Amino acid sequence: MGDFELIEGNSGDAALTLARTHLPDLMILDVMMPGTLDGFAVCSTLKKDPKTSHIIILMLTARGQEVDKARGYEAGADDYFVKPFSPRDLLDKVYDILKI
């Protein structure tokens, strides 16, 4: 198993700032977050910026209808994971996405 550094934001605005500051390999975003930006907006903003477009974005949300998934992929999400989930399944998904 790999080692990960976790950085947590408490809102969409914080997630955007943290992504621009730390340039992570992977972000896990919820759709519904406090603040002025939801996960779709954060994802779209990051994917449109050449400095952050390389960040792999996994949407992790309770919004699991096909329309929600389509909106996530349209925003640029690399994958979409629906709650509830098992921690092991999430970790497997992260390893798969990062090719670890």
C-alpha contacts under 8 A as a table, 3 or more apart, distances in Angstrom:
res1	aa1	res2	aa2	distance
2	G	100	I	7.68
7	I	18	L	7.81
8	E	15	A	7.63
9	G	12	G	7.58
9	G	14	A	5.20
9	G	15	A	5.10
9	G	18	L	7.18
10	N	14	A	6.26
10	N	15	A	7.30
10	N	33	M	7.62
10	N	34	P	7.26
11	S	14	A	5.12
11	S	15	A	6.15
11	S	33	M	5.36
11	S	34	P	4.83
11	S	35	G	5.43
11	S	37	L	7.63
12	G	15	A	5.00
12	G	16	L	6.27
12	G	33	M	5.77
12	G	34	P	6.45
12	G	35	G	5.88
12	G	36	T	6.86
12	G	37	L	4.76
12	G	38	D	5.51
12	G	39	G	6.33
12	G	42	V	6.30
13	D	16	L	5.27
13	D	17	T	6.38
13	D	35	G	6.24
13	D	36	T	6.73
13	D	37	L	5.95
13	D	42	V	7.74
14	A	17	T	5.09
14	A	18	L	6.00
15	A	18	L	5.14
15	A	19	A	6.03
15	A	42	V	7.35
16	L	19	A	5.20
16	L	20	R	6.28
16	L	42	V	5.98
16	L	46	L	7.40
17	T	20	R	5.25
17	T	21	T	6.15
18	L	21	T	5.03
18	L	22	H	5.85
18	L	23	L	7.73
19	A	22	H	5.41
19	A	23	L	5.12
19	A	24	P	6.35
19	A	27	M	7.90
19	A	52	T	7.41
20	R	23	L	5.60
20	R	51	K	7.80
20	R	52	T	6.67
23	L	52	T	6.59
23	L	55	I	7.06
24	P	27	M	6.77
24	P	55	I	6.31
25	D	54	H	7.70
25	D	55	I	5.29
25	D	56	I	6.12
26	L	55	I	5.58
26	L	56	I	4.59
26	L	57	I	5.80
26	L	58	L	7.42
26	L	98	L	7.84
27	M	55	I	6.94
27	M	56	I	6.20
27	M	57	I	4.88
27	M	58	L	6.14
28	I	57	I	5.98
28	I	58	L	4.80
28	I	59	M	5.74
28	I	60	L	6.29
29	L	39	G	5.70
29	L	43	C	7.95
29	L	57	I	7.09
29	L	58	L	6.23
29	L	59	M	4.82
29	L	60	L	5.74
29	L	61	T	7.71
30	D	33	M	6.52
30	D	38	D	7.82
30	D	39	G	5.50
30	D	59	M	5.73
30	D	60	L	5.02
30	D	61	T	4.99
31	V	38	D	5.55
31	V	39	G	4.05
31	V	40	F	6.06
31	V	59	M	6.95
31	V	60	L	7.32
31	V	61	T	5.83
31	V	63	R	7.42
32	M	38	D	5.56
32	M	39	G	6.34
32	M	61	T	7.58
33	M	37	L	7.31
33	M	38	D	5.43
33	M	39	G	6.78
34	P	37	L	7.49
34	P	38	D	7.37
35	G	38	D	7.47
37	L	40	F	7.89
37	L	41	A	5.67
37	L	42	V	6.31
38	D	41	A	5.39
38	D	42	V	6.34
39	G	42	V	5.05
39	G	43	C	6.00
39	G	59	M	7.57
40	F	43	C	5.16
40	F	44	S	6.09
40	F	71	R	7.41
40	F	72	G	6.03
40	F	75	A	5.83
41	A	44	S	5.14
41	A	45	T	6.02
41	A	75	A	7.33
42	V	45	T	5.21
42	V	46	L	6.16
43	C	46	L	5.27
43	C	47	K	6.11
43	C	57	I	7.02
43	C	75	A	5.92
43	C	76	G	6.27
43	C	77	A	6.49
44	S	47	K	5.22
44	S	48	K	6.21
44	S	75	A	4.54
44	S	76	G	5.88
45	T	48	K	5.35
45	T	49	D	6.52
46	L	49	D	5.35
46	L	52	T	5.31
46	L	53	S	5.64
46	L	55	I	7.78
47	K	50	P	7.41
47	K	52	T	6.34
47	K	53	S	4.08
47	K	54	H	7.39
47	K	55	I	7.69
47	K	75	A	7.78
47	K	76	G	6.09
48	K	52	T	7.82
48	K	53	S	6.16
49	D	52	T	5.46
49	D	53	S	5.56
50	P	53	S	5.21
50	P	54	H	7.70
51	K	54	H	7.51
52	T	55	I	5.72
56	I	77	A	7.49
56	I	78	D	6.06
56	I	97	I	7.96
57	I	76	G	7.80
57	I	77	A	5.13
57	I	78	D	5.33
57	I	79	D	6.77
58	L	77	A	6.06
58	L	78	D	5.91
58	L	79	D	4.88
58	L	80	Y	5.61
58	L	81	F	7.01
59	M	72	G	7.15
59	M	77	A	6.56
59	M	79	D	6.34
59	M	80	Y	4.68
59	M	81	F	5.90
60	L	80	Y	6.19
60	L	81	F	4.76
60	L	82	V	5.70
60	L	83	K	6.77
61	T	64	G	7.02
61	T	80	Y	7.96
61	T	81	F	6.56
61	T	82	V	5.14
61	T	83	K	5.50
62	A	82	V	5.51
62	A	83	K	4.67
62	A	84	P	6.99
63	R	68	D	6.10
63	R	69	K	7.87
63	R	82	V	6.85
63	R	83	K	7.84
64	G	68	D	6.13
64	G	69	K	6.46
64	G	82	V	5.54
64	G	83	K	7.73
65	Q	68	D	5.27
65	Q	69	K	6.41
66	E	69	K	5.02
66	E	70	A	6.04
67	V	70	A	5.08
67	V	71	R	6.15
68	D	71	R	5.07
68	D	72	G	6.22
69	K	72	G	5.03
69	K	73	Y	6.30
69	K	80	Y	6.59
70	A	73	Y	5.21
70	A	74	E	6.05
71	R	74	E	4.97
71	R	75	A	6.13
72	G	75	A	5.09
72	G	76	G	6.55
72	G	77	A	5.52
72	G	80	Y	7.18
73	Y	76	G	5.02
73	Y	77	A	4.81
73	Y	78	D	6.88
73	Y	79	D	7.38
73	Y	80	Y	7.80
74	E	77	A	7.28
77	A	80	Y	6.99
81	F	90	L	7.97
82	V	85	F	6.81
85	F	89	D	6.76
85	F	90	L	6.98
86	S	89	D	5.20
86	S	90	L	6.43
87	P	90	L	5.08
87	P	91	L	6.17
88	R	91	L	5.04
88	R	92	D	6.08
89	D	92	D	5.02
89	D	93	K	6.13
90	L	93	K	4.99
90	L	94	V	6.24
91	L	94	V	5.03
91	L	95	Y	6.21
92	D	95	Y	5.13
92	D	96	D	6.08
93	K	96	D	5.00
93	K	97	I	6.09
94	V	97	I	5.15
94	V	98	L	6.05
95	Y	98	L	5.19
95	Y	99	K	5.73
95	Y	100	I	4.96
96	D	99	K	4.98
96	D	100	I	6.49
97	I	100	I	7.90
